[in-house]
Structures are given as structure tokens and as C-alpha cells.
Amino acid sequence: MKTAFTFAEEGLLHDTGPRHPERPDRLRAIRDAFEAAGLKPPRLEAKRASRDDLLRIHTAEHIDTIEESCRSAGHYPDADTVMMEASWDAALLAAGSAIGACEAVLDGAFDSAFNAMRPPGHHAERDHAMGFCLFNNVAIAAKWLTDARGLSRVAILDWDVHHGNGTQHSLYDDPSVYYISLHQFPHYPGTGRAEERGEANTNLNIPMAPGVSAELWLEAIETVVVPTLETFDPEILLISCGFDAHKNDPLSDQNLTTDDFAEMTRRIKGIAGGRIVSLLEGGYDTQALGESSVAHFRALQE
Ligand SMILES: [Zn+2]
């Protein structure tokens, strides 16, 4: 399989400080792990989202507030979400490159793609930033696919250990986008109950109790995620690809190994004819993040 990789130096300039979990070292760890593994994937050039791209999900007020907060390095009313001047460009590139990867896969230039970009996106709501996320990259890409490219069935699989509240809320009643999330529950951000199904039953939460086995995640993929997605029959599958369900992750209490991320990837590869665009979300143990990214990428490539 031909799998593209997107990485931009600008992602390193969104400097949240050395003690922030969502820090530039995350991307360095992925870049270094790819190098150490001898992986030299074809690169897709990062591109910036336009204002119209952002407006498919976010309010104009939110976009203006984020731009202003970045320019002034001002205090945004979410203690977790740090911004400085270079954050604006990094955020536009993370969102725009999500669209760029979808375009490359949709047009057949690549079978699949993995974007190692930050800031992440799945906690960003229509009208506010939260949980390290400024713009909701995956939701913006999904809306581009349906509204700009006319797709009628787009799926998002979110296996970041946190629930993607922003993605769920932005697409909750949209029958053309099926959102499935596996996440630790109870946990940040507090949303993601199984009974939250959406107007058209196109929202599916699979909560995992703290400390459960990796086998339970793999079983859920096999017995719930794959059959559900096969029935929905998406034209493309987006992955909100957090690696923070890894057993070494400091922000969660799950037990996945690096190999489990490869195995989850293999199990969903038959969906959408293998047209998969995977977007980095969380993952805060840099060694686990780098190694899991390599394992995930290799499984996409196989
Ligand atoms: Zn997360």
C-alpha cells in the first residue's frame, strides 16, 4: 500500500513549554522513531486551512479569538490550552493538512496517509478551544469531504484514550458522518456515554473502564467497530489517532502496547477499501508515541 506521511517543522514551533504534555518533543519523537526504523515514507506537503475550511465547523468568533490569542500570546480561558504566535500557523497547517491528506487519498495519489501534525483537534468545540486543541482537524476534514467533495458516507474512528467531545458535538446529528470513539470512561473530558447516539444513530461511544486489558480494546474493534463500519459502508475512514491508551502513557490508565496499535490498524484496514487518513491526536509518553507511530504506519503500509 502506498501510504503518505505529513510532517511540518512549523509544528515544532507551537511551543507550549517544557512541562506541558502536548509539547514539540512529541513530533521530534515521531520523526526520530521513523528515522531509527529506517522508514522513509513519501511526504505530502503540509498546507494551510482557509478561513472557509475552518468555518465549516467553527464559528467566526472562535476563529478570530484564536487568532487574537495566538498573536498576543494572551490568556485563553482554558488553562490546558496554551497559545503563542507560532501556534496560529501550526493550527492552520494541522487542519489544512488533514484536508490535504484526504484529497490525496480521495484522488488516488495514495492509498492511505498518516499526519504527524500538532496541535491535536478532537476536543476543540465549534466555539471554543479546549484540551490542547485549537481547531478540530478531523471534523474539518470530514466536513470538507461531505460539503466540498460531495461524499455521503464518511467514518471517523477515534481511538485516542480521551473522548472526542468536539468531534461528537460538531457532527452529532449529521447522518453523513459516522463517529465511533473508544475511550477511557470516566475520564477527561467527561462526555462519551454509550447512550449518546445522535439523531441518525451515527454516533457510537465505546467506554472503557480504567485499567481494562488491551484484549478488550481489540475485541471491541473486532466485534463492534468493524461490523458497524461495514454496515455504514464509508467511502473513506478517518482515524483520530491518539496513542495515549498506551500502557506507558502518563495521562491515562489503559494497557495497550505498541503492537496493539499495529493490530488495531490491521483489523480496520478492510474498511472503505483501505482509504484511510490517520491524524495524530494525543500520546504523551514520547518513546511510546514514536514507536507506536512507526507500528501504526507500517501496518497501514503492509
Ligand atoms: Zn487523548
Residues whose N, C-alpha, C, O or C-beta is under 5 A from the ligand:
A	BS01	ZN	D160 V161 H162 G242 D244 G282
